[in-house]
Amino acid sequence: MAEYKYLVVAFTTLVLAQSIKFTIESIRDNKLKWGRFFNGSGGMPSSHSSFTFSLAIMLGFNEGFTSPLFAIALVFSLVVAYDSMGLRKESSKQAEAINKIVEEFINRHYKIGIKHLKEELGHNPIEVIAGMFLGFLTSSFFTFVVF
């Protein structure tokens, strides 16, 4: 398992983030939200940020925080975090507006039945920071306890 430690940590962090998201939303909605576990973008914590940041931190712990591998992984994880708060968040707003237009004008007058677009795509800064923190915790645990 040690030879795959970077993948083990990244995917463990991803599963943890999705499990936390599933638990939070199931409690909030008082119903099991299995769809959020298997196909959940958006929400608390950011699984994309936790996934990429755990890899960067794991590389930092093992290869050194001055290594080119850490630098590449850190830049990659920051781009993912920025994208989830920027572009994907704006896509969420657009989907919300399109859904409102479809619901109020098209479906009401023409009875076409256009399906709703998924609205929860991006993250707010707290969700991204929580994902990064989860990635840091998971990497720390695996580095200092497991491996």
C-alpha positions in Angstrom: 0.0 0.0 0.0 2.9 2.4 0.7 3.9 2.4 -3.0 0.5 3.9 -3.8 0.3 6.2 -0.8 -0.3 9.3 -2.9 -3.3 7.8 -4.6 -4.6 6.1 -1.4 -4.6 9.5 0.5 -6.2 11.4 -2.4 -9.0 8.9 -2.9 -9.5 8.4 0.8 -9.9 12.1 1.2 -12.4 12.2 -1.7 -14.5 9.4 -0.1 -14.4 11.2 3.3 -15.5 14.5 1.7 -18.4 12.9 -0.1 -19.3 11.0 3.1 -19.4 14.3 5.0 -21.4 16.0 2.3 -23.9 13.0 2.2 -24.2 13.1 6.0 -24.8 16.9 6.2 -27.4 17.0 3.5 -29.2 13.8 4.7 -29.5 15.3 8.1 -30.5 18.7 6.7 -33.2 17.3 4.4 -34.2 14.5 6.8 -33.8 11.9 4.1 -30.9 9.9 2.7 -29.3 11.7 -0.2 -27.4 8.8 -2.0 -27.1 10.9 -5.1 -24.9 13.4 -3.3 -22.5 10.6 -2.3 -22.0 9.3 -5.8 -22.5 12.4 -7.9 -22.1 15.5 -5.7 -20.5 18.7 -6.9 -21.1 21.7 -4.8 -21.8 21.6 -1.0 -19.8 21.3 2.1 -16.9 20.4 2.0 -15.5 20.8 -1.5 -14.4 17.3 -2.5 -12.4 18.6 -5.5 -10.4 20.9 -3.2 -9.9 18.2 -0.6 -8.8 15.7 -3.3 -6.2 17.9 -5.0 -5.0 19.6 -1.8 -4.4 16.3 0.0 -2.2 15.2 -2.9 -0.2 18.5 -2.7 0.3 18.2 1.1 1.2 14.6 0.8 3.8 15.4 -1.7 5.1 18.3 0.5 5.5 16.0 3.5 7.2 13.2 1.5 9.2 15.0 -1.2 9.7 18.3 0.6 7.8 21.6 0.5 10.5 23.1 -1.8 10.3 20.2 -4.4 9.0 20.9 -7.9 6.4 18.1 -7.5 4.9 19.9 -4.5 4.9 23.2 -6.4 3.1 21.7 -9.4 0.5 20.0 -7.2 -0.1 23.1 -5.1 -0.6 25.3 -8.2 -3.0 22.6 -9.6 -5.0 22.5 -6.4 -5.2 26.3 -6.2 -6.5 26.4 -9.8 -9.2 23.8 -8.9 -10.2 25.8 -5.8 -10.3 29.1 -7.8 -12.4 27.4 -10.5 -14.9 26.0 -8.0 -15.4 29.4 -6.4 -15.4 31.3 -9.7 -16.4 29.7 -12.9 -18.5 26.8 -11.5 -20.2 29.2 -9.0 -21.2 31.5 -11.9 -22.4 28.4 -13.8 -24.7 27.7 -10.8 -26.2 31.2 -11.0 -26.8 30.8 -14.8 -28.5 27.4 -14.3 -30.7 29.0 -11.6 -31.7 31.8 -14.0 -32.3 29.5 -16.9 -34.4 27.2 -14.7 -36.5 30.2 -13.6 -37.1 31.3 -17.2 -38.0 27.7 -18.3 -40.4 27.3 -15.3 -42.1 30.6 -15.5 -42.4 31.1 -19.3 -41.7 28.1 -21.4 -43.2 25.2 -19.3 -46.1 27.3 -18.2 -47.2 28.5 -21.6 -46.0 25.7 -23.9 -46.1 22.6 -21.6 -42.9 21.3 -23.1 -41.5 19.8 -19.8 -37.9 20.9 -20.1 -35.9 19.3 -17.3 -34.2 21.5 -14.7 -30.5 22.1 -14.9 -28.4 21.2 -11.9 -28.0 24.4 -9.9 -25.5 23.4 -7.2 -22.2 23.3 -9.1 -19.8 25.6 -7.3 -18.7 26.5 -3.8 -18.4 29.4 -1.5 -15.0 30.1 0.1 -15.9 28.4 3.4 -16.7 25.1 1.5 -13.4 25.3 -0.4 -11.4 26.1 2.8 -13.1 23.2 4.6 -12.1 20.9 1.7 -8.5 22.0 1.9 -8.5 21.6 5.6 -9.8 18.1 5.3 -7.1 17.3 2.7 -4.5 18.6 5.1 -5.8 16.5 8.0 -6.0 13.4 5.9 -2.5 13.8 4.5 -1.2 14.5 8.0 -2.9 11.5 9.5 -1.5 9.2 6.8 2.0 10.6 6.9 2.5 10.6 10.6 0.3 7.6 11.7 -0.3 5.2 8.8 2.8 5.2 6.6 
